[in-house]
């Protein structure tokens, strides 16, 4: 996990140096050009517990703004 701490530290340094550029770069990597919000996950959960999802079985739902291809 040491690599993770180093990696997170590097990102924190970049954010501290130029937050606007880092945010812009990250947003450009997501096809919807925006950051996901907790509500995006909550909306999927709400759908899955509703009657609208009654015929869905054994599926994986990726809620990432199209970042995963």
FIKOLZA-1660 file (N, C-alpha, C; in steps of 0.1 Angstrom, whole numbers, plus 5000, padded with zeros to 4 digits):
% residues 69
   i   px   py   pz ch aa at
   1 5008 4988 5000  A  X  N
   1 5000 5000 5000  A  X CA
   1 5009 5013 5000  A  X  C
   2 5021 5011 5001  A  X  N
   2 5030 5022 5001  A  X CA
   2 5029 5030 4988  A  X  C
   3 5028 5022 4977  A  X  N
   3 5027 5028 4964  A  X CA
   3 5014 5037 4963  A  X  C
   4 5004 5033 4969  A  X  N
   4 4991 5040 4969  A  X CA
   4 4993 5054 4976  A  X  C
   5 5000 5053 4988  A  X  N
   5 5002 5066 4995  A  X CA
   5 5011 5075 4987  A  X  C
   6 5021 5070 4980  A  X  N
   6 5029 5078 4971  A  X CA
   6 5021 5084 4960  A  X  C
   7 5013 5076 4954  A  X  N
   7 5005 5080 4942  A  X CA
   7 4995 5091 4947  A  X  C
   8 4989 5089 4958  A  X  N
   8 4979 5099 4963  A  X CA
   8 4986 5112 4967  A  X  C
   9 4998 5111 4972  A  X  N
   9 5006 5123 4976  A  X CA
   9 5010 5131 4963  A  X  C
  10 5014 5123 4952  A  X  N
  10 5017 5130 4940  A  X CA
  10 5005 5138 4935  A  X  C
  11 4993 5132 4935  A  X  N
  11 4981 5139 4930  A  X CA
  11 4978 5151 4939  A  X  C
  12 4980 5149 4952  A  X  N
  12 4977 5161 4961  A  X CA
  12 4987 5172 4958  A  X  C
  13 4999 5169 4955  A  X  N
  13 5009 5180 4951  A  X CA
  13 5004 5187 4939  A  X  C
  14 5000 5179 4929  A  X  N
  14 4996 5185 4916  A  X CA
  14 4983 5193 4918  A  X  C
  15 4974 5188 4927  A  X  N
  15 4962 5196 4930  A  X CA
  15 4966 5209 4937  A  X  C
  16 4975 5208 4946  A  X  N
  16 4979 5220 4953  A  X CA
  16 4986 5231 4944  A  X  C
  17 4994 5226 4934  A  X  N
  17 5001 5235 4925  A  X CA
  17 4992 5241 4915  A  X  C
  18 4982 5234 4909  A  X  N
  18 4974 5239 4899  A  X CA
  18 4961 5232 4898  A  X  C
  19 4952 5235 4908  A  X  N
  19 4940 5227 4909  A  X CA
  19 4931 5228 4896  A  X  C
  20 4930 5240 4890  A  X  N
  20 4922 5241 4878  A  X CA
  20 4926 5232 4867  A  X  C
  21 4939 5231 4864  A  X  N
  21 4944 5223 4853  A  X CA
  21 4942 5208 4856  A  X  C
  22 4943 5204 4869  A  X  N
  22 4941 5190 4872  A  X CA
  22 4926 5186 4870  A  X  C
  23 4918 5195 4875  A  X  N
  23 4903 5193 4874  A  X CA
  23 4899 5192 4859  A  X  C
  24 4904 5201 4851  A  X  N
  24 4901 5201 4837  A  X CA
  24 4906 5188 4830  A  X  C
  25 4918 5184 4833  A  X  N
  25 4924 5172 4827  A  X CA
  25 4915 5160 4831  A  X  C
  26 4911 5159 4844  A  X  N
  26 4903 5147 4848  A  X CA
  26 4890 5148 4841  A  X  C
  27 4883 5159 4840  A  X  N
  27 4870 5160 4834  A  X CA
  27 4871 5156 4819  A  X  C
  28 4882 5160 4813  A  X  N
  28 4883 5157 4799  A  X CA
  28 4885 5142 4796  A  X  C
  29 4889 5134 4806  A  X  N
  29 4890 5120 4805  A  X CA
  29 4877 5112 4807  A  X  C
  30 4867 5119 4811  A  X  N
  30 4854 5113 4813  A  X CA
  30 4845 5118 4802  A  X  C
  31 4840 5109 4794  A  X  N
  31 4832 5113 4782  A  X CA
  31 4820 5123 4785  A  X  C
  32 4814 5122 4797  A  X  N
  32 4804 5132 4800  A  X CA
  32 4809 5145 4804  A  X  C
  33 4822 5146 4805  A  X  N
  33 4829 5159 4809  A  X CA
  33 4825 5165 4822  A  X  C
  34 4822 5156 4832  A  X  N
  34 4818 5161 4845  A  X CA
  34 4822 5150 4855  A  X  C
  35 4823 5154 4868  A  X  N
  35 4826 5145 4878  A  X CA
  35 4813 5139 4883  A  X  C
  36 4814 5126 4886  A  X  N
  36 4802 5119 4892  A  X CA
  36 4799 5124 4906  A  X  C
  37 4787 5124 4909  A  X  N
  37 4782 5128 4922  A  X CA
  37 4776 5116 4930  A  X  C
  38 4775 5117 4943  A  X  N
  38 4769 5106 4950  A  X CA
  38 4755 5103 4945  A  X  C
  39 4748 5113 4941  A  X  N
  39 4734 5112 4936  A  X CA
  39 4734 5102 4924  A  X  C
  40 4745 5102 4916  A  X  N
  40 4745 5093 4904  A  X CA
  40 4744 5079 4909  A  X  C
  41 4751 5075 4919  A  X  N
  41 4751 5062 4924  A  X CA
  41 4738 5059 4931  A  X  C
  42 4733 5069 4939  A  X  N
  42 4720 5067 4945  A  X CA
  42 4709 5065 4935  A  X  C
  43 4709 5072 4924  A  X  N
  43 4699 5070 4914  A  X CA
  43 4699 5056 4908  A  X  C
  44 4711 5050 4906  A  X  N
  44 4712 5036 4902  A  X CA
  44 4706 5027 4913  A  X  C
  45 4710 5029 4925  A  X  N
  45 4704 5021 4936  A  X CA
  45 4689 5022 4937  A  X  C
  46 4684 5034 4935  A  X  N
  46 4670 5036 4936  A  X CA
  46 4663 5028 4925  A  X  C
  47 4669 5028 4913  A  X  N
  47 4663 5020 4901  A  X CA
  47 4664 5005 4905  A  X  C
  48 4675 5001 4910  A  X  N
  48 4676 4986 4912  A  X CA
  48 4666 4981 4923  A  X  C
  49 4663 4989 4933  A  X  N
  49 4653 4985 4943  A  X CA
  49 4638 4987 4939  A  X  C
  50 4637 4993 4927  A  X  N
  50 4623 4996 4923  A  X CA
  50 4617 4985 4914  A  X  C
  51 4605 4985 4912  A  X  N
  51 4598 4975 4904  A  X CA
  51 4603 4976 4889  A  X  C
  52 4608 4987 4885  A  X  N
  52 4613 4989 4871  A  X CA
  52 4625 4979 4868  A  X  C
  53 4631 4974 4878  A  X  N
  53 4642 4965 4876  A  X CA
  53 4639 4950 4879  A  X  C
  54 4626 4947 4879  A  X  N
  54 4621 4934 4883  A  X CA
  54 4626 4923 4874  A  X  C
  55 4629 4926 4862  A  X  N
  55 4632 4916 4852  A  X CA
  55 4648 4915 4850  A  X  C
  56 4655 4922 4858  A  X  N
  56 4670 4922 4857  A  X CA
  56 4676 4912 4866  A  X  C
  57 4685 4903 4861  A  X  N
  57 4691 4894 4869  A  X CA
  57 4706 4893 4865  A  X  C
  58 4715 4892 4875  A  X  N
  58 4729 4889 4872  A  X CA
  58 4736 4899 4863  A  X  C
  59 4733 4912 4865  A  X  N
  59 4739 4922 4856  A  X CA
  59 4749 4930 4864  A  X  C
  60 4759 4936 4857  A  X  N
  60 4768 4946 4863  A  X CA
  60 4765 4959 4857  A  X  C
  61 4763 4969 4865  A  X  N
  61 4760 4983 4861  A  X CA
  61 4772 4992 4864  A  X  C
  62 4778 4998 4854  A  X  N
  62 4789 5007 4856  A  X CA
  62 4784 5021 4856  A  X  C
  63 4786 5028 4867  A  X  N
  63 4781 5042 4868  A  X CA
  63 4794 5051 4869  A  X  C
  64 4800 5054 4857  A  X  N
  64 4812 5062 4857  A  X CA
  64 4813 5072 4846  A  X  C
  65 4802 5077 4841  A  X  N
  65 4801 5087 4831  A  X CA
  65 4807 5083 4818  A  X  C
  66 4809 5070 4815  A  X  N
  66 4814 5065 4803  A  X CA
  66 4829 5064 4803  A  X  C
  67 4835 5065 4814  A  X  N
  67 4850 5064 4815  A  X CA
  67 4855 5050 4812  A  X  C
  68 4848 5040 4816  A  X  N
  68 4851 5026 4813  A  X CA
  68 4847 5022 4799  A  X  C
  69 4855 5017 4792  A  X  N
  69 4851 5013 4778  A  X CA
  69 4852 4998 4777  A  X  C
% end
